Amino acid sequence: MDWKERCRARLREHLDPRGDLAPPWERFPDYERHTMGWRMGAGEDWMGLWGVFLEQLAPDLETRIAYLRRHPPAPMSWADAVHEVLYPTERSEDDGDDEDDPTATAQRRAALLEQGLIASDVAFTTWLGQQKDVRWPWERGATPEDAARYDTRELWFWSRRIAALRGAGGWKPPIVPETWRACARALESGDAGPVEPHLGLSSLARFLCAGDVKAPWQLGLDLADFADSFDDDMGYVGAFRLWGMSAFDDAHQLRRYLEATRAPSDWRAWAEEQFPLD
């Protein structure tokens, strides 16, 4: 039995009461569109199941729109996949001429937006709807630096949730373990304290606990502080890039952040280069 046959054999146990398999952006909203997680482990497994499910789904447009509408909108970064769900025969018939045509891509995305099948910055809402009790990042045994580095997107979603809870009043976080002591003030008050530019991951973790990730230009840093490194000792600009790669799903979302933080033109150009989004 090959991998696809095993997916077919296991599909039924993963279907919801309506007979649907959740789209990948709903099942794993804390996975970026192009993360390695889709090519290994649980993400790869779900993509295999989804492929089998779509093969069995009636190919008419009405059925497929109805399927998508029963689930949360996809992030805009999934627009190509949503289009293929709607038009399953188009991929095999297409000679590829317009695959990289920006005009055709933009037109498809605009149509999906108008239909409400994709949306800007929607993954957080999907993730939040799946949460019950607050889970604290140290429960996994991770240090702040490891959480900021390896669980960046989930920690960002958690950060946004914590900021909302703090803003609602009556906020009282638990006592943090010793390994997270540097983040205690940020978690309790929303004040991350001064940034340490040479301690990028530690500073990013504090900002995430505060619920407000500051941009380098807000901290008085300049482009010369960017070392283009993903090493553990990356500076804050590098850590900010790591966060941005996980935080932004579409150009509209990035543009709102740049406008809200009043990014200078040189930093805006840097951000658009580091976070190439449609």
C-alpha positions as CSV (number, residue, x, y, z in Angstrom):
1,M,0.0,0.0,0.0
2,D,1.6,3.3,-1.1
3,W,1.3,6.6,0.7
4,K,-1.7,7.8,-1.3
5,E,-3.6,4.6,-0.7
6,R,-2.9,4.9,3.1
7,C,-4.3,8.4,3.0
8,R,-7.5,7.0,1.3
9,A,-7.8,4.3,3.9
10,R,-7.5,6.8,6.8
11,L,-9.5,9.7,5.3
12,R,-12.9,8.7,6.9
13,E,-11.6,9.0,10.5
14,H,-10.6,12.6,9.9
15,L,-13.9,13.8,8.4
16,D,-16.1,16.2,10.3
17,P,-19.9,15.5,10.8
18,R,-20.6,17.2,7.5
19,G,-18.2,14.8,5.7
20,D,-15.6,17.5,5.2
21,L,-11.9,17.5,5.8
22,A,-10.8,20.8,7.2
23,P,-8.6,22.8,4.7
24,P,-4.9,23.0,5.8
25,W,-5.2,26.6,6.7
26,E,-7.9,25.8,9.2
27,R,-6.3,22.6,10.6
28,F,-2.9,24.3,11.1
29,P,-3.4,28.1,11.2
30,D,-0.1,28.5,13.0
31,Y,1.7,27.1,9.9
32,E,2.9,29.7,7.4
33,R,2.0,29.0,3.8
34,H,5.4,27.8,2.7
35,T,6.8,26.4,5.9
36,M,8.7,23.1,5.9
37,G,5.9,21.8,8.1
38,W,3.8,21.0,5.0
39,R,6.5,18.7,3.8
40,M,7.1,16.7,6.9
41,G,5.2,15.3,9.9
42,A,1.6,16.2,10.6
43,G,1.4,18.9,8.0
44,E,2.6,16.6,5.2
45,D,0.1,14.0,6.4
46,W,-2.8,16.5,6.3
47,M,-1.9,17.7,2.8
48,G,-1.9,14.1,1.7
49,L,-5.4,13.6,3.2
50,W,-6.6,16.8,1.7
51,G,-5.4,15.9,-1.7
52,V,-7.4,12.6,-1.5
53,F,-10.4,14.4,-0.2
54,L,-10.4,16.9,-3.0
55,E,-10.1,14.1,-5.6
56,Q,-13.3,12.6,-4.2
57,L,-15.1,16.0,-4.0
58,A,-17.5,16.6,-6.9
59,P,-15.8,18.9,-9.4
60,D,-18.6,21.3,-10.0
61,L,-18.1,24.9,-8.9
62,E,-21.2,25.1,-6.7
63,T,-20.1,22.1,-4.6
64,R,-16.6,23.4,-4.2
65,I,-17.6,26.9,-3.3
66,A,-20.1,25.5,-0.7
67,Y,-17.2,23.4,0.8
68,L,-15.0,26.4,1.1
69,R,-17.7,28.5,2.6
70,R,-18.3,25.9,5.4
71,H,-14.7,26.7,6.6
72,P,-12.8,29.9,7.6
73,P,-11.5,32.0,4.7
74,A,-7.9,31.2,3.7
75,P,-5.1,33.6,4.2
76,M,-4.3,35.5,1.0
77,S,-1.1,33.5,0.7
78,W,-3.2,30.5,0.0
79,A,-5.0,32.1,-3.0
80,D,-3.4,29.8,-5.5
81,A,-4.5,26.7,-3.6
82,V,-8.1,28.1,-3.2
83,H,-8.3,28.7,-6.9
84,E,-7.2,25.2,-7.7
85,V,-9.9,23.9,-5.3
86,L,-12.5,25.8,-7.3
87,Y,-11.2,24.8,-10.7
88,P,-9.7,21.3,-10.4
89,T,-9.5,20.7,-14.1
90,E,-7.8,24.0,-15.0
91,R,-4.4,22.9,-13.7
92,S,-4.2,19.9,-15.9
93,E,-5.5,21.8,-18.9
94,D,-3.3,24.9,-18.4
95,D,-0.1,25.1,-20.4
96,G,1.4,27.2,-17.7
97,D,1.6,30.4,-19.8
98,D,-0.2,32.5,-17.1
99,E,1.2,30.7,-14.1
100,D,3.6,33.6,-13.3
101,D,1.5,36.3,-15.0
102,P,1.1,38.9,-12.3
103,T,-2.0,40.3,-13.9
104,A,-3.8,37.0,-14.0
105,T,-2.7,36.3,-10.4
106,A,-4.0,39.6,-9.2
107,Q,-7.3,39.1,-11.0
108,R,-7.8,35.7,-9.4
109,R,-6.9,37.0,-5.9
110,A,-9.3,40.0,-6.3
111,A,-12.1,37.6,-7.3
112,L,-11.5,35.3,-4.3
113,L,-11.4,38.4,-2.0
114,E,-14.7,39.6,-3.3
115,Q,-16.2,36.1,-2.7
116,G,-14.9,36.1,0.8
117,L,-12.9,32.9,0.2
118,I,-9.6,34.5,1.2
119,A,-8.9,37.4,3.6
120,S,-6.1,39.5,5.0
121,D,-4.6,38.6,8.4
122,V,-7.2,35.9,8.9
123,A,-5.1,33.1,10.3
124,F,-5.0,34.6,13.8
125,T,-8.8,34.7,13.9
126,T,-9.0,31.1,12.9
127,W,-6.3,30.1,15.5
128,L,-8.1,32.1,18.2
129,G,-11.4,30.4,17.6
130,Q,-9.7,27.0,18.3
131,Q,-8.3,28.1,21.7
132,K,-9.7,27.3,25.1
133,D,-7.6,27.9,28.1
134,V,-4.5,30.0,27.7
135,R,-1.4,27.9,27.1
136,W,1.9,29.3,28.4
137,P,4.9,28.9,26.2
138,W,7.2,27.7,29.1
139,E,4.9,24.7,29.6
140,R,6.8,23.1,26.7
141,G,10.1,23.5,28.5
142,A,11.3,26.0,25.9
143,T,13.4,29.0,26.8
144,P,12.2,32.5,25.6
145,E,14.9,32.4,22.9
146,D,13.9,29.0,21.7
147,A,10.2,29.9,21.7
148,A,10.9,33.1,19.7
149,R,13.1,31.2,17.2
150,Y,11.2,27.9,16.7
151,D,7.6,28.7,17.5
152,T,7.6,32.2,16.2
153,R,4.2,32.3,14.6
154,E,2.3,30.5,17.4
155,L,4.1,32.7,19.9
156,W,2.9,35.8,17.9
157,F,-0.7,34.6,17.9
158,W,-0.4,33.9,21.7
159,S,1.1,37.4,22.1
160,R,-1.9,39.0,20.3
161,R,-4.3,37.0,22.5
162,I,-2.4,38.0,25.7
163,A,-2.5,41.7,24.7
164,A,-6.3,41.5,24.3
165,L,-6.7,39.9,27.6
166,R,-4.5,42.4,29.3
167,G,-6.4,45.3,27.7
168,A,-9.7,43.9,28.9
169,G,-8.7,44.5,32.5
170,G,-8.3,42.2,35.5
171,W,-5.2,40.8,34.0
172,K,-3.1,38.6,36.3
173,P,-0.6,36.3,34.6
174,P,0.8,33.3,36.4
175,I,4.2,33.4,38.1
176,V,6.8,32.7,35.4
177,P,9.5,30.1,35.8
178,E,13.1,31.2,36.4
179,T,14.0,30.6,32.8
180,W,11.4,33.2,31.7
181,R,12.1,35.7,34.5
182,A,13.4,38.3,32.0
183,C,9.9,38.3,30.4
184,A,7.9,38.7,33.6
185,R,7.6,42.5,33.5
186,A,6.6,42.5,29.9
187,L,4.0,39.8,30.4
188,E,2.4,41.6,33.4
189,S,2.5,45.2,32.3
190,G,2.9,45.2,28.5
191,D,6.2,47.1,28.9
192,A,9.1,45.1,27.4
193,G,11.7,47.6,28.6
194,P,14.7,48.7,26.6
195,V,15.8,46.6,23.7
196,E,19.2,44.9,23.7
197,P,20.2,45.1,20.0
198,H,22.8,42.4,20.3
199,L,20.4,40.0,22.0
200,G,17.8,39.7,19.2
201,L,15.9,36.6,20.2
202,S,15.7,37.6,23.9
203,S,14.5,41.0,23.0
204,L,11.9,39.6,20.5
205,A,10.6,37.3,23.2
206,R,10.1,40.2,25.6
207,F,8.3,42.2,22.9
208,L,6.0,39.2,22.2
209,C,5.2,38.8,25.9
210,A,4.4,42.5,25.9
211,G,2.1,42.0,23.0
212,D,3.8,44.7,20.9
213,V,6.6,43.9,18.5
214,K,8.6,47.1,17.9
215,A,10.1,47.7,14.5
216,P,13.8,48.4,14.4
217,W,13.2,51.9,13.1
218,Q,11.0,52.6,16.2
219,L,14.0,51.7,18.4
220,G,16.5,54.0,16.7
221,L,18.3,51.2,14.8
222,D,19.4,51.6,11.2
223,L,20.1,49.3,8.3
224,A,23.7,49.0,9.3
225,D,22.5,47.0,12.3
226,F,21.2,44.2,10.0
227,A,23.7,41.3,9.8
228,D,21.6,39.0,7.6
229,S,22.0,36.1,10.0
230,F,19.8,33.4,11.4
231,D,22.3,32.2,13.9
232,D,21.3,32.0,17.6
233,D,23.3,35.2,18.3
234,M,21.4,37.2,15.7
235,G,20.8,40.8,16.5
236,Y,17.4,42.4,16.9
237,V,17.0,43.3,13.3
238,G,17.6,39.7,12.4
239,A,15.1,38.5,15.0
240,F,12.6,41.1,13.7
241,R,13.0,39.6,10.2
242,L,12.4,36.1,11.6
243,W,9.2,37.4,13.2
244,G,8.1,39.1,10.1
245,M,8.5,36.0,8.0
246,S,6.0,34.3,10.3
247,A,3.7,37.2,11.1
248,F,2.8,38.6,7.7
249,D,0.6,36.6,5.3
250,D,-0.1,39.3,2.7
251,A,1.0,42.6,1.4
252,H,-2.0,44.4,2.9
253,Q,-1.2,43.3,6.4
254,L,2.5,44.3,5.9
255,R,1.5,47.7,4.5
256,R,-0.8,48.4,7.5
257,Y,2.1,47.6,9.9
258,L,4.5,49.8,8.0
259,E,2.1,52.7,8.0
260,A,1.2,52.2,11.7
261,T,4.9,52.3,12.7
262,R,5.7,55.1,10.3
263,A,8.5,53.2,8.5
264,P,11.0,55.4,6.8
265,S,11.5,54.9,3.1
266,D,14.7,52.9,3.4
267,W,13.3,50.6,6.0
268,R,10.1,50.2,4.0
269,A,12.1,49.1,1.0
270,W,14.0,46.7,3.3
271,A,10.8,45.2,4.6
272,E,9.3,44.7,1.2
273,E,12.5,42.9,0.1
274,Q,12.7,40.7,3.2
275,F,8.9,39.9,3.2
276,P,8.0,39.4,-0.5
277,L,4.2,39.2,-0.4
278,D,1.5,39.5,-3.0
